Amino acid sequence: MTGGVPEKKRKLKRKSGVPGGIVDLSMLQKLIAGAGRDVFAGVFDEPTPEVRAVPERVRGFRVRVDLMYAKPPIWRRLVLPGDLMLDELHVVLQAAMGWQDGHLHKFGVGGDRRRRAYFVTGFDLSEGDDGVVEDSVRLDQVVSDKGERLFYDYDFGDGWEHVLVVEDVLDDPPSAPVCLTGRMACPPEDCGGLGGYEELAAWVRGGYDPRATPMGLGAQEMRDWLPRDWHPDRFSVAETNDALAVLNTR
């Protein structure tokens, strides 16, 4: 056996790349942290929605609005002016669908739910968020052709998701939003999302059976809680247009 550093240790020194073979842990941690930033750069960044230039002339859109995943389908067909701001569109959708505007909402673009780009609301700004604000964007800056879609989420607890699909582009825009037709009543607010709605709708269709009341309430208590004359299969285009007519969106 000769003096000096054993062969195995000499190899370790050469592989480490650190003079004298001493591994600097703080340097190693910094290298790992830097690599981590590179690997995860952009992963948690919120995508920014694409906003087109304001068109030279205002057109109208005939759109179908569906409450996603509802069976039977719950939907409305609307005619909308293209220069409607997104915060105004929020008010229109609340009235057209039958919601009470008691919860937060957001508009989004992009078919992939995981990478959808969302606009921010005034509430978001008050919470310190930043982004493209909905009251600065017109409808015709996010949709322009048949088949294009805009997503609208409402009540993040119950998780109501809507999709607006452009069915036709109109050369003559309406002076105000109009409902052409639709199907089914809007679910009651705070009924527990689609699962709660389906249970509630089945109970009403079944004749309010006191032995099978949903949500753990008594039959009379449940009926008092429901909106007056609410039935899941009921829809009135006249009542919907009455609700739209009183809006201050124009």
N, C-alpha and C positions, 0 to 999 in steps of 0.2 A: 504494500500500500504506500503510495507516495504522498507527500505533504500537499497542502493547498486545499482548494475547494473541490469536493467530490463532483464527478461528472454530472450526476443528476441535478445538483444544485446549480451548476454552471448553465445547464440548459434552461432551467427555470428563470434564471436571471436574464438570459438572452430573449426568451419569449415575452417576459413582462414588459420589456422596452423601457424600464425605469432604471436609471443608473444605480449600481450596487444591488439591484434586485429587490429594493424596498418598495412595496406597493403603497402609494399615497391614496388612502381611502377617500379623503375629501375630493381629490382630483377625479377619482373614479365615480363618485356620486354626482359631481358636476357633469361629467360626460354622459352618464345615464339620464340625468335630468334634461340635458340638452337634446339627447336623442328622443326622449319622450315628447318634448315639445314639437319636434319635427314630425314624429309619427302621428300625434293627435291634433296637429294644427288643422283648424277648420272643422273638425269633427263635431264640435259642440256649438259652432257658430250658427245663428239663425239665418236661413236664406232670405234674401231681399226680394219682394215681389216685383215683377216686371210691370212698369207703368208706361204705356204708349203715349205718344204725343196726342194732344187734343185734335180730333179730326176737323177738317175745314168746315164741314156742315154737320148738323145734328140729325141723326137718324133715330128710329125707334127699334125696339126689339120685342119680338114675341118670345116669351120664355116659359118653360115649364119648371116649376119648383117642386121638388120631391123631398119629403121627409125620408131620409135614407133608411133602408132596411125594414120599413114598416110594412106589415102584411095584414090585411089588404093595403094597397098603396094609398098614401095620403099625399095629395098633390093639388097644385093650383096652376092654372095657365093665366099668365099676366101679359099685358102690353105696357111697356115701360119706355119713357123718353131716355135717350142715350146720355143726356147731360145730367142725369140724376147723380148726385154725389153719393158715395157709399154710405155715409152716415144717414142720408135720407132714405136710401134703399133699405137700411136696417129697419127704419120706422115703417116702411111699406110692407116689408115681409112680416113684421109683427102683426100688422092689421090683417093682411091677406091670409095668413095661416091661422090666426086666432090666438096668438100668444099675448101675454100681458106685460111684457117688457120688464119683468122683475129680476132678471139675471144678466150676467155678462154675455158678450157675444164677440165674434171675430169673423172676418172675411179672409178667405185664403184662395190662392191660385196654385195649380199644379196637381196632376192626377195622383202622384205618389204621396200617400198620406204621411209617410215618414219624412219626406223632404219638402212638404208643402210650405209655401211662403205666405206668411200672414201679415195683414195690415194691422196697425196698432190703433187703439181707440184713445179718447180723451182720458179715460180711466187709467189706461196703461201708462200714459205720460205722467199722470199724477203719482204713479207708483215708481217712477224713475226709469221706465223702459224707453227705448227709442226705436225709430224705424219710420216707415212710410205711413203717415197718418191717414185714416180712412176719409176724413172730411176734406182732404185735399185732392181726392181722386174721383173722377167721374166713372160711371158705368162703362161708357164707350172707350175708356182708356185701359180696360182690362178684358173686354170682349168686343169682337167686331164682326165675327162670321158665324154662320150656322155651325152648330155642333160644339162651339166653345163653351166652357164651363166655369162657373164661379161657385165656390163653396162658402157656406154660412153655418157656423156653429153657434148654438145658443144653449145656455145653462150648462156649464161645464160639469156640474154634479150629475144631473140626469143625462147629459150627453146627447142632446138633440143635434143631429147633423143633417144639413140640407144641401142639395145641389141644384143650381140654376143652370139649365141647358138652353142655349139659344136655338129656337126652332126656326125663326125667320128674322130677316133684317128688313125694316120698313123705311121707305124713302120719306114718308110723312110721319113724323113722331107724334104721339098723342100729347095733348097739353098737360095731362096728368095720368098717373097710373090707373089702369083699369083691369078688373078680373073678368076673364071670358068664361071660365068654367073651372071645375075642380071636383074633388071627391073626398069624402070622409071628413069628420070633424077633427079639429086639432085636439091632441091629448090635453087633459087638464094639467095646469102647472103643478110641479112638485109631486107628480104621481109615481116617480121612481124609474124614469126612463122607459125604454121599450118593454122591458119585462113587466114592470108595474102597469103600464098602459094595457098590455095584452090581457093581463089578469082582470083589470078593471073593465075593459070592453066586454070580455066574456061574461062577467057578472051582470052588466047592464043588459046585454042581449039575452041573457037567461032569465030576465024578469026580476032582478034584485033579490035573489034567494037569500033569506036571512041566515041560512045555515052555511053559506059559502062567501061571506063578505071578505073582500080583499083588504090588505093593509092593516089587519088586526082591529078594525073598527066595527061597531055595531051597525046594523042595516040602516037605521034612521040617521045615525051619526054620519054614515058614509053618504047617504043621499043628501044630507044638509051640506056636506063638504063639496059635493059635485057642483059645477056650474049649473045654473038654472036651465032645465030642459036639455041637458047634455045627453046626446046619444052618439056613439061612435060612427054610425052610418049616416048621420045627418050633415048635409052641407047646403047652404043657400048662397047662390051667387049674388042675389039682390042684397042680402045682409052684408056680404063681404064688400060690395061696392059702396054701401052706405058707410062702412067703417073706413074705407079708403077716401071717401069724399070729404071727410072732416079733417084730414091730415093737412098740416101746414108745410108740405114739402115743396110747394111751388110758389 
